[in-house]
Amino acid sequence: MDRVLSAVKPTGRLTLGNYIGAIRQFVQYQDQYEMFIFIANEHAITIPIDPKELRQNTKDLIALYLAAGLDPEKCTLFLQTDVDAHAKLGWVMTCMSYMGELQRMTQYKSKTINGETGITAGLFTYPCLMAADILLYDAKYVPVGIDQKQHVELTRNLAERFNHRYSDTFVLPEPLMASTGQKIYSLQDPTKKMSKSEENPKGTIDLLDPPAAARKKIMSAVTDSVGIIQYDPENQPGLANLLTIESCLTNESIDSIVERFQGKGYGELKKEVGQVVFDFLTNLQAKYKEIIQSGKIDEVLAQGAEKANYIANKKIRKVYKKIGFTITK
Ligand code: LTN
């Protein structure tokens, strides 16, 4: 089975957009691929974060991933800091990369262009750590959004450079782009992605929002003045977003939903989407609470760390030998 690796930074709360755009796919992938998913807590401190918040986010993420249907028997779930090899190979990858190629990373570039201050060296070199994250596990595919594609390209370059300089060691990973139609937009500005960092809380549905509050957000979602229910993302992006949300959560096709709503108003559609979101969150949060209270998280993480360490340690041992760090046989 091919390996797929993904990671999530515990820097904010998960949104409905994260669920539909990523987590839902992971649940399907776990039958098809050998999945590794970890909490990228080492990446979380590239920007200062309150320890309490970091701890809480980490727990919530694991619990929500499990609640969403990730099965620890099929998918290895772990914390990055539980596997020392990430930091070790991260340093090696930092030394494999050139200042110039890191300066070209769009995330870093946009921050400097915007004149942001307080950019840490960690933020600059984090693509090297991300490369290490991927290469340790011989991951063939890395599911990423468009913003992370460049980092997977860099990972390939660093892997190739290492393989060439020493000898064949790393698998070159490929980005696995999510198929279209699954990107969820802000409910208040449907031209922008629904994001955990969005300022307007009305635009974003948190997976831990009270279901009734989430329903209200759907009811007050921005639409348009066309007045016809049809799927036209270009001219009716708000409406298209609501149709996508309902379709993804119920598996009913968008065409079928549109057909049912012929001649009806936006208010009626919003009511139905609101109910679908309400039911989805109620169910997810019940599972989340059960997981938090059960103590299952510690167990899952211990088991995940053991499996991840086994694979990652084998790789780092090889790397240390090839580089010349290890002087015994
Ligand atoms: N950089 C990613 C998180 C991340 C990641 C990874 C994703 C860290 N390491 C390895 C895929 C594979 C982000 O900011 N979302």
Boltz pocket constraint, residues with backbone or C-beta under 6 A from the ligand:
constraints:
  - pocket:
      binder: B
      contacts: [[A, 5], [A, 6], [A, 7], [A, 8], [A, 9], [A, 40], [A, 43], [A, 129], [A, 130], [A, 133], [A, 134], [A, 142], [A, 143], [A, 148]]
      max_distance: 6.0
